[in-house]
Amino acid sequence: MTSTYQASTSATTTVVPLPHRDAMSGSSAKRQLPVWSLESNGTSSPPLTDKCDRHGRQDGICCKELKGDDDRTLIDPDVVRDIIIGLSDGLTVPFALTAGLSGLGTSRIVVVGGLAELIAGAISMGIGGFLASQAERDHYRFLQRHTYSRVMRSCIGEMEREVYAVLGPVGVDESTSQAVTHCLRKVEDESGFDGSTPVPADEEKASRGMKSESGLTPFLLKFGEGLEEIPTRRLYISAVTIGMGYLCGGIIPLLPYFFIPRAIEALQYSCIITGIILLIFGTVKARVTGAARNIWGYIWGAISTMAVGGFAAAAAYGLVIAVESARSI
């Protein structure tokens, strides 16, 4: 009976060749992902990546395609901060120095002193940016080790209270906060979830098994302390950005002194050129940082930036004139 069934089955079985893998990948790439309606009546819940309310809109546009009134794409705030620090100091400090040295009469002294300060200032600002980012990274790593050790030796109740202290003020209830705590603690270290596994007293040894991107430790650091990991490349980017910003900004006030022998006359052109650049820099800064919401925001950004540079230059020039007047008396 069995042999007869196998023979009949083998006789009626149809062999269908599978499509080639390249053909399958090409056809799947052309197909669009399914879009599930939010009011789906099916028993299975749609995945988060496919849930959309485009079926409920008359135009049928997805939320991702909708744009607001202000659709500016802002630059990384850390890069913007470094550029602003470098350019603002570069436009202000050398400009104030050249204005002060202009009281000595000759442009040669202004050029030599300005170039020396420009090179030294760019190197100093770059090293300062590197050391500042390095100190910020070291501070984060210390708190990371300390927080991980505290998470591993604390009970689940204490962790629930800490997570709820972070999520409660933004509207998350206690039950949801407890569920989040259990998920994060399980990701952190499944073996030490119930607190039965002893934790080394040394924080260096306890931190060797930490997961830097997931779990309770990065959650408490990011949302509780407002801290994030500083990548190593950020140190060098900060140093180069601040140093080059200072160098590019500082060469502008020196340009007229290369072509005009009299320092007082070159100072007038330097004030005009630097004032225009400060206005442009203030306007662009208000744009890329998102501070300007209307025309008055751009005007305030331009005027405030120029006022700072002008005040520093006037103070330096007035001090040199006062010293020279005192020496002549």
C-alpha positions as CSV (number, residue, x, y, z in Angstrom):
1,M,0.0,0.0,0.0
2,T,2.8,2.3,0.9
3,S,4.8,1.6,-2.2
4,T,1.8,2.1,-4.4
5,Y,1.1,5.5,-2.7
6,Q,4.7,6.6,-3.2
7,A,4.7,5.6,-6.8
8,S,1.5,7.5,-7.5
9,T,2.8,10.5,-5.6
10,S,6.0,10.6,-7.5
11,A,4.1,10.2,-10.8
12,T,1.8,13.2,-10.1
13,T,4.4,15.5,-8.5
14,T,5.3,18.5,-10.7
15,V,8.7,20.0,-10.5
16,V,8.7,23.8,-10.6
17,P,12.1,25.5,-10.9
18,L,12.7,28.4,-8.5
19,P,13.5,31.8,-10.0
20,H,17.0,33.0,-9.9
21,R,18.2,35.0,-6.9
22,D,19.1,38.0,-9.0
23,A,15.7,38.1,-10.6
24,M,14.0,37.8,-7.2
25,S,16.0,40.7,-5.7
26,G,15.4,42.8,-8.8
27,S,11.7,42.3,-8.7
28,S,11.4,42.9,-5.0
29,A,13.4,46.1,-5.3
30,K,10.9,47.5,-7.8
31,R,7.9,46.7,-5.6
32,Q,7.0,49.3,-3.0
33,L,6.6,48.4,0.6
34,P,2.9,47.8,1.7
35,V,1.2,50.5,3.5
36,W,-1.2,49.4,6.3
37,S,-4.1,51.6,7.3
38,L,-4.3,52.7,11.0
39,E,-7.9,51.5,11.0
40,S,-7.0,48.0,9.8
41,N,-9.6,45.4,10.9
42,G,-7.2,42.4,10.6
43,T,-6.3,40.4,13.6
44,S,-2.5,41.0,13.2
45,S,-1.1,44.4,14.0
46,P,0.8,46.1,11.2
47,P,4.5,46.7,11.7
48,L,5.6,50.1,12.8
49,T,7.5,50.7,9.5
50,D,4.3,50.2,7.5
51,K,1.7,52.0,9.6
52,C,0.4,55.2,7.9
53,D,-2.7,57.3,7.8
54,R,-2.4,58.2,4.2
55,H,-5.6,56.3,3.5
56,G,-7.5,58.7,5.7
57,R,-6.4,61.8,3.9
58,Q,-7.9,63.1,0.7
59,D,-4.6,63.7,-1.0
60,G,-3.2,60.3,0.1
61,I,0.2,61.8,1.1
62,C,2.3,60.1,3.7
63,C,3.3,62.0,6.8
64,K,6.9,61.9,5.9
65,E,6.2,63.8,2.7
66,L,4.3,66.6,4.4
67,K,6.4,69.8,5.0
68,G,6.0,72.6,7.5
69,D,6.4,76.3,7.0
70,D,10.1,76.3,7.8
71,D,11.9,73.3,6.2
72,R,15.5,74.4,6.8
73,T,18.0,71.6,7.2
74,L,20.3,72.7,10.1
75,I,23.9,71.7,10.3
76,D,25.3,69.6,13.2
77,P,25.2,71.9,16.2
78,D,28.6,70.8,17.4
79,V,30.1,71.8,14.0
80,V,28.2,75.0,14.0
81,R,29.4,75.8,17.5
82,D,33.1,75.2,16.5
83,I,32.7,77.3,13.4
84,I,31.1,80.2,15.3
85,I,33.9,80.0,18.0
86,G,36.7,80.0,15.4
87,L,35.2,82.7,13.1
88,S,34.0,85.0,15.8
89,D,37.3,85.0,17.6
90,G,39.2,85.2,14.3
91,L,37.2,88.2,13.1
92,T,37.4,89.9,16.5
93,V,40.8,89.4,18.1
94,P,43.0,90.0,15.1
95,F,40.8,93.0,14.1
96,A,41.2,94.5,17.6
97,L,45.0,93.8,17.5
98,T,45.5,95.4,14.1
99,A,43.3,98.4,15.2
100,G,45.5,98.8,18.3
101,L,48.8,98.5,16.4
102,S,47.6,101.0,13.8
103,G,48.2,103.7,16.3
104,L,52.0,103.1,15.8
105,G,51.8,104.5,12.3
106,T,53.3,101.9,9.9
107,S,51.5,98.9,8.3
108,R,54.7,96.8,8.5
109,I,54.4,96.5,12.3
110,V,50.7,95.7,12.0
111,V,51.3,92.9,9.4
112,V,54.1,91.3,11.4
113,G,52.3,91.5,14.7
114,G,49.0,90.4,13.1
115,L,50.5,87.4,11.3
116,A,52.3,86.2,14.5
117,E,49.1,86.5,16.5
118,L,47.1,84.8,13.8
119,I,49.2,81.7,13.5
120,A,49.6,81.4,17.3
121,G,46.0,82.0,17.9
122,A,44.9,79.4,15.3
123,I,47.1,76.8,16.8
124,S,46.0,77.7,20.3
125,M,42.4,77.6,19.4
126,G,42.7,74.3,17.7
127,I,44.5,72.7,20.6
128,G,41.9,74.2,23.0
129,G,39.1,72.7,21.0
130,F,40.8,69.3,21.0
131,L,41.4,69.4,24.7
132,A,37.9,70.5,25.5
133,S,36.4,67.7,23.5
134,Q,38.8,65.2,25.1
135,A,37.8,66.4,28.6
136,E,34.1,66.0,27.6
137,R,34.7,62.5,26.4
138,D,36.7,61.5,29.5
139,H,34.0,62.9,31.7
140,Y,31.4,60.9,29.9
141,R,33.4,57.7,30.1
142,F,33.9,58.2,33.9
143,L,30.1,58.6,34.4
144,Q,29.5,55.6,32.1
145,R,31.6,53.4,34.3
146,H,30.1,54.8,37.5
147,T,26.5,54.5,36.2
148,Y,27.1,50.9,34.9
149,S,28.5,49.8,38.2
150,R,25.5,51.4,40.1
151,V,23.0,49.7,37.7
152,M,24.6,46.3,38.2
153,R,24.6,46.5,42.0
154,S,21.1,48.1,42.4
155,C,17.8,46.2,42.7
156,I,15.1,46.4,40.0
157,G,13.0,48.5,42.3
158,E,15.6,51.2,42.5
159,M,16.1,51.2,38.7
160,E,12.3,51.5,38.2
161,R,12.3,54.6,40.4
162,E,15.2,56.1,38.4
163,V,13.6,55.4,35.1
164,Y,10.2,56.7,36.2
165,A,12.0,59.9,37.5
166,V,13.1,60.4,33.8
167,L,10.0,59.3,32.0
168,G,7.3,60.5,34.5
169,P,7.7,64.3,33.9
170,V,7.1,63.7,30.2
171,G,3.8,61.9,30.7
172,V,4.7,58.2,30.9
173,D,2.8,56.3,33.6
174,E,4.3,53.9,36.2
175,S,3.3,50.7,34.5
176,T,4.8,51.7,31.2
177,S,7.9,53.0,33.0
178,Q,8.3,49.6,34.8
179,A,8.0,47.8,31.5
180,V,10.7,50.0,29.9
181,T,12.9,49.4,32.9
182,H,12.6,45.6,32.6
183,C,13.4,45.7,28.9
184,L,16.4,47.9,29.3
185,R,17.8,45.9,32.3
186,K,17.4,42.7,30.4
187,V,19.4,44.2,27.5
188,E,22.0,45.5,29.9
189,D,22.8,42.2,31.4
190,E,20.4,39.2,31.4
191,S,22.5,37.2,33.8
192,G,22.4,40.0,36.4
193,F,18.7,40.9,36.0
194,D,17.6,39.6,39.4
195,G,20.6,40.9,41.3
196,S,21.9,37.4,42.2
197,T,25.1,37.7,40.3
198,P,27.8,39.5,42.4
199,V,29.2,42.6,40.8
200,P,33.0,43.4,41.2
201,A,33.7,46.3,43.5
202,D,36.1,47.8,41.1
203,E,34.3,50.0,38.5
204,E,36.9,49.3,35.9
205,K,36.3,45.5,36.1
206,A,32.6,46.0,36.3
207,S,32.5,48.2,33.2
208,R,34.2,45.7,30.9
209,G,31.0,43.9,30.1
210,M,28.9,47.0,29.5
211,K,27.1,47.7,26.3
212,S,27.7,51.2,25.3
213,E,24.7,51.6,22.8
214,S,21.8,49.9,24.6
215,G,20.5,49.2,28.1
216,L,19.9,51.1,31.2
217,T,23.3,52.8,31.4
218,P,23.1,54.7,28.1
219,F,19.5,55.5,28.8
220,L,20.2,57.1,32.2
221,L,23.2,58.9,30.8
222,K,21.4,60.3,27.7
223,F,17.9,61.1,29.1
224,G,18.8,61.5,32.8
225,E,22.1,63.4,32.6
226,G,21.8,64.7,29.0
227,L,25.1,63.2,28.0
228,E,26.2,61.2,24.9
229,E,29.3,59.4,23.8
230,I,31.9,61.6,22.2
231,P,33.5,59.8,19.2
232,T,37.3,60.0,18.9
233,R,37.0,61.6,15.4
234,R,35.0,64.4,17.0
235,L,38.2,65.6,18.8
236,Y,40.1,66.1,15.6
237,I,37.1,67.6,13.8
238,S,36.7,70.1,16.6
239,A,40.4,71.0,16.5
240,V,40.6,71.5,12.7
241,T,37.2,73.4,12.6
242,I,38.1,75.9,15.3
243,G,41.7,76.4,14.1
244,M,40.7,76.9,10.4
245,G,37.8,79.1,11.4
246,Y,40.1,81.3,13.4
247,L,42.7,81.4,10.5
248,C,40.1,82.2,7.8
249,G,38.4,84.9,10.0
250,G,41.6,86.5,11.2
251,I,43.2,87.0,7.7
252,I,40.3,89.3,6.7
253,P,41.2,92.3,8.9
254,L,44.9,92.1,7.8
255,L,44.3,92.3,4.1
256,P,44.3,96.1,3.7
257,Y,47.6,96.4,5.5
258,F,49.4,94.3,2.8
259,F,48.6,96.9,0.2
260,I,48.4,100.3,2.0
261,P,51.6,101.6,3.7
262,R,50.0,104.0,6.2
263,A,48.4,102.1,9.0
264,I,45.7,104.7,9.8
265,E,44.5,104.6,6.2
266,A,44.6,100.8,6.1
267,L,42.6,100.8,9.3
268,Q,39.7,102.6,7.7
269,Y,39.4,99.9,4.9
270,S,39.9,97.2,7.5
271,C,37.0,98.5,9.5
272,I,34.8,98.6,6.4
273,I,35.7,95.1,5.2
274,T,35.5,93.6,8.6
275,G,32.2,95.3,9.4
276,I,30.7,93.9,6.2
277,I,32.0,90.4,6.9
278,L,30.7,90.6,10.5
279,L,27.3,91.5,9.2
280,I,27.3,88.6,6.8
281,F,28.6,86.3,9.4
282,G,25.9,87.3,11.9
283,T,23.2,86.8,9.3
284,V,24.5,83.4,8.2
285,K,24.8,82.3,11.9
286,A,21.2,83.2,12.6
287,R,20.2,81.2,9.6
288,V,22.1,78.0,10.2
289,T,21.4,77.9,14.0
290,G,17.7,78.4,13.4
291,A,17.6,81.5,15.7
292,A,16.1,83.8,13.0
293,R,12.3,83.3,12.6
294,N,11.7,86.5,10.6
295,I,13.6,89.4,9.1
296,W,14.2,91.0,12.5
297,G,16.0,87.9,13.7
298,Y,18.5,88.2,10.8
299,I,18.9,91.9,11.5
300,W,19.5,91.3,15.2
301,G,22.0,88.5,14.5
302,A,24.0,90.8,12.1
303,I,24.0,93.9,14.3
304,S,24.9,92.1,17.5
305,T,27.8,90.3,15.9
306,M,29.2,93.5,14.4
307,A,28.7,95.3,17.7
308,V,30.9,92.8,19.5
309,G,33.7,93.1,17.0
310,G,33.4,96.9,16.8
311,F,33.5,97.3,20.5
312,A,36.7,95.1,20.8
313,A,38.5,97.0,18.1
314,A,37.5,100.4,19.5
315,A,38.7,99.4,23.0
316,A,42.1,98.2,21.6
317,Y,42.6,101.3,19.4
318,G,41.6,103.6,22.2
319,L,44.0,101.9,24.6
320,V,47.0,102.3,22.2
321,I,46.1,106.0,21.6
322,A,45.9,106.6,25.3
323,V,49.3,105.0,25.9
324,E,50.9,106.9,23.1
325,S,49.4,110.2,24.4
326,A,50.7,109.5,27.9
327,R,54.2,108.8,26.6
328,S,54.3,112.0,24.6
329,I,53.4,114.0,27.7
